[in-house]
């Protein structure tokens, strides 16, 4: 690979498993260097030739965090840019070279903020969240599959996990429900898979809960009604850097809990949720808000409950949950900035 020159001020790298395309620009923003590495070993050797006064840009993806940590350990300014925003700067066909050039252009866009470079421990906790989320999706899919298969034979099970568990026990352990032998055996296999996934979810939930209680920032976040251990641990893993946002409103909007906008000619048109940002954290905060709404009492005993009842009347349960999730994110912004616990009188 060609040696990079001292005139190169910014280096953009399109990462992959084995092939790495590199583009570099000078202080005037002119691309003066391009080359590619065909192996991980040659790429690692190339990184060692970079100087501390050169900036390195990459986009999010497998391996980006590890390479960025290695560069930062050598006092090199490394930034990882969101891949979906980098793609908006690619004006031609997608290939390795054009991706690297798009990263250079995205690096000059002051509206794009780099994602935090996480420690190995933070990435490990993030992996627990991802695997747990997949287990939850798979378990839901298995339960829906069992319900559908049984319904085809006229067996309808009530909603809820407890109803499903008791219904499966009644079906599999007695012969009162007439089912073909093959279907009964299949339901038994699916039931075992469903129970195994449940045990895996419980194990990861316990581990994430313990990590949340051990982290001082997560403990502060858990003082907010509607934010539990899983939500707090997920927010800590994300390392949101509240100082990047001008206000709590901007922070909450970055998670997509605001109306999408399609405005032109001075006329404002608002649609449904923008759904920008992290969908996992957004879903956790909405689920936590729904749990709070289920406990709202009549009549209201506090200003907070009065506000929730007003939202329920005017916007329905889903609309109220979105509004409460948005408010909780605003509170999170203040707690992270000020390093304090939540108090009922805190306004966001």
Secondary structure, 3 states (H helix, E strand, C coil): CCCCCCCCCEEEEECCCCCEEEEEECCCCCEEEEEEECCHHHHHHHHCCCCCCCEEEEECCCCHHHHHHHHHHCCCEEEEECHHHHHCCCCCCCCHHHHHHHHHHHHCCCCCCCECCCCHHHHHHHHHHHHHHHHHHHHHHHHHHHHHHHHCCCCCCCCCHHHHHHHHHHHHHCCCCCCCHHHHHHHHHHHHHHHHHHHHHHHHHHHHHHHHHHCHHHHHHCCCCCCCHHHHHHHHHHCCCHHHCCCHHHHHHCCCCCEEECCECCECCEEEECCCCCHHHHHHHHHHHHHHHCCCCCCCCCHHHHHHHHHHHHHHHHHHHHHHHHHHHHHHHHHHHHCCCCCCCCCC
